[in-house]
Amino acid sequence: MEYTEAWLKYRCLSLSRQQCEEKLYNSLISYAVTSEEGLKESPCFAMLISEFEQGVESLLGSRPCRVYDGSETLRFAVDPTFGTQDAYLIDFTQKDGFGAVTAHDAKGLLYGVFRLLQLVATGQTLAGLKQTCIPSNPLRMLNHWDNMDGSIERGYSGRSFFFADDQVLVNERTRAYARLVASVGINAVVINNVNVRSAATYLITDRYFDKVRALSEIFDEYGISLYLSLNFAAPIELGGLEVSDPLDPGVINWWKEKMAEVYAAVPKLGGFLVKADSEGRPGPFTYGRDHADGANMLARAVQPYGGRIIWRCFVYNCRQDWRDTKTDRARSGYDNFMPLDGRFLDNVILQIKNGPMDFQVREPVHPLFGGLMHTNQMLEVQIAQEYTGQQKHVCYLLPMFKQILDFKTYMPGHEDATVADIISTRALKNANGGIAAVANTGNDENWTGHDLAAANLYGFGRLAFDTTVDPESVAREWAQLTFAGSTQEAIDAIVDILMRSWPAYEKYTSPLGIGWMVNPNHHYGPNVEGYEFDRWGTYHRANWRGIGVDRTTKGTGYTMQYREPNASMYENVETCPEELLLFFHFIPYDYVLKTGKTLIQHIYDTHFEGAQEAEGFLDTWKKLEGQIEDKEAYERVLERLTIQADSAVEWRDRINTYFYRRCGVSDQKGRKIYE
């Protein structure tokens, strides 16, 4: 299947010589490489030179010339004393008109080249530019939930381009994907689903070693480490053992020998991602062991090869009785992992979802951030829009991610530490840390199904590399690169749609942090009681009096998992942020919010407003016909925005009708609500 180059189009700028001189683009016409001996050893070296030469030729119409006689106008250099791993500096402040890209290592130089080309492609002036980029996170990862039959769990962009018919695919699209994600600083990729079953269990056997090694080598050329999701029960399923008990000597030895075999065949493997004791997956609980026992056993097996074990904290009771109002799924991550703080080895990283539930449109930050003080941690977010429109709806998630990263945890001794400080290893000086996103790609021509959904992929990479970036600036940058050649009015409109999309989606779906009002299993579309009497612990507790889950000390006690003053803030209904009010409290319909509206009127108003905004996105896009250079992309987005506008009306009517029938209170504005 064909595929687009997304934000890497490098469309010719068609500038005059004078314009090139004014922007200092003429400094890109010749270049030299210093400290080349060290660079030649890196698999990234040839790639960064090729990317620079082809990129400049595409943008400016002339291929740069490499020189060796000191006549260069741009210098590439590696300086191991500069910054940290992957860091780079772009400097065009020299009076002689020269430019320089200096990096800590070859990977940093690759990122610097991509960034330089992005600056040129968006028309920014290089003269006087000095941009230092030291990555915020050591590990910047994408988690693919791809299955070996070619399907993708929670995939909304076609089928897998890593797997088909239980085979590993290695082809030109593999390279195109690696180039795409490396261009925004991604340095680690998990290619298979965390729910490891059937053929995927055999990825650590000689059935697949050749293809996995070939894939890892392509990734390595772009500075990306390949990771695999691992089946904790592999000693049983592959080795014929009777148990997979992490403290059993036979199991320990089996993993030791297996990892020696794996790393001999795939030496560039970064490590493994593990989902255990969650949603039916095997784990240490079966044997009366805890998660530190399980993770450390694997960590010891991969430690000689520099491997990491990334252990997911998404562990909860998925067989809850809806009648039980004390058991709380939100508590589970903290309850399971907080007692283990300090017991995990240095090459174990706990991967913690951004919130305590499951990627809802609004959740509080997970209390393990700021709770754990002696454990490597990484943040897990989802750019596959499982609960935020499934890439049929535009929902730009960077503003949400930025709020999560900026959340202050009040960790003792580090009271000002944010989530960003913790995962970056800055606050706790941990050995490992980072951020991961559940990926939103597939084999659709445009990679992400909805063309505007690619903003989340691009934006995640940029935010992972630099957690201080402004989401709106990133949106504009992405739009300029992706829709190059379109009018300024079109670029402005795209940015406006992106920036208003998350609030709009929140308005017409679930109110004030309650979540879960979706159809079971596939999670698309409104179903207010779809999970209300189910086993998954995802309740909203709505009745004729009000709605919400009491998670205070009088309820499930979840609020006390936070450090003060956050615990008291959430505990008190008057100080609880209203966007999370129903997550923490049961609220009567006649409760008056800070806006002066009752809760029920707020529900009515936001759902009407959200549906109107979705219709507005469609109307705005229709006016851009002829202003988007890529006509096929225009039509694809038009189709998706039409779906979104229709779906938002369905959400509005079902939610408003449900609550009207529950409480019998009419809309003060007299709008149509179905009796």
Number of C-alpha atoms within 10 A of each C-alpha: 7 9 13 13 15 20 22 18 16 23 20 16 17 11 14 10 10 11 13 18 16 13 16 21 22 20 22 24 18 18 23 19 19 15 11 14 9 12 19 12 10 16 18 23 19 14 15 21 17 10 16 20 20 16 27 22 18 17 19 23 15 14 17 20 12 18 14 11 7 9 11 19 19 24 20 20 22 22 15 14 10 16 18 17 17 24 25 31 22 22 20 22 15 13 9 8 16 19 27 23 25 25 30 21 24 30 29 27 27 29 26 29 24 21 19 19 20 22 15 20 25 18 15 14 17 24 20 15 15 16 15 16 20 20 23 24 24 23 23 27 29 27 24 27 25 29 26 26 18 21 18 23 19 19 24 23 23 17 20 25 24 23 21 16 12 14 17 23 20 17 13 9 16 16 15 14 17 22 23 19 21 22 24 22 31 27 25 25 25 24 25 25 23 25 22 26 17 12 15 26 20 18 22 23 15 13 12 17 20 14 17 23 19 16 24 22 20 21 25 21 22 28 26 27 22 25 26 25 26 25 28 24 23 23 20 15 17 13 15 9 14 12 17 25 24 25 15 13 9 16 22 19 13 17 22 19 12 19 23 16 16 18 21 13 18 22 16 21 26 22 26 22 23 26 25 26 21 16 15 11 17 18 24 21 15 12 13 8 14 17 23 19 18 22 27 22 22 24 26 20 21 24 19 12 17 14 23 24 29 24 23 23 24 21 20 22 17 15 11 18 14 17 8 9 16 13 18 22 20 22 21 19 22 24 15 15 18 17 10 17 15 14 15 20 19 18 22 27 26 26 26 24 25 26 22 23 23 19 20 21 26 22 21 19 21 24 26 26 29 23 20 20 20 15 24 28 28 32 25 23 25 24 29 27 27 22 22 26 21 24 25 24 25 30 27 29 26 27 18 17 20 18 12 21 21 15 18 21 26 19 20 13 10 16 14 14 21 21 25 27 22 29 28 28 20 14 19 18 14 18 16 21 27 25 27 26 23 22 26 28 27 23 20 19 16 21 24 25 24 24 20 28 29 25 29 27 27 23 28 32 25 23 25 27 26 17 21 14 15 15 23 16 12 20 26 21 21 27 24 24 22 24 22 22 17 17 16 13 11 23 25 14 19 22 23 16 24 26 20 17 21 21 20 23 25 22 26 30 31 24 25 23 22 26 24 25 25 20 15 15 8 12 18 18 19 23 18 21 19 17 20 18 15 16 14 17 23 25 25 23 18 20 13 13 12 20 22 22 22 25 24 20 11 10 17 19 17 26 23 18 18 23 20 15 11 18 17 16 15 26 22 15 17 12 12 19 16 17 15 18 24 25 26 28 21 21 19 18 22 15 14 15 14 9 8 10 14 16 21 23 22 20 24 27 20 21 28 21 16 24 25 17 22 28 18 15 24 20 15 16 21 15 11 17 14 13 18 21 15 14 11 10 16 19 15 15 22 19 14 19 24 19 15 23 21 13 21 30 19 17 26 26 20 19 23 26 17 17 23 20 14 15 17 12 13 16 17 10 9 7 11 12 18 11 9
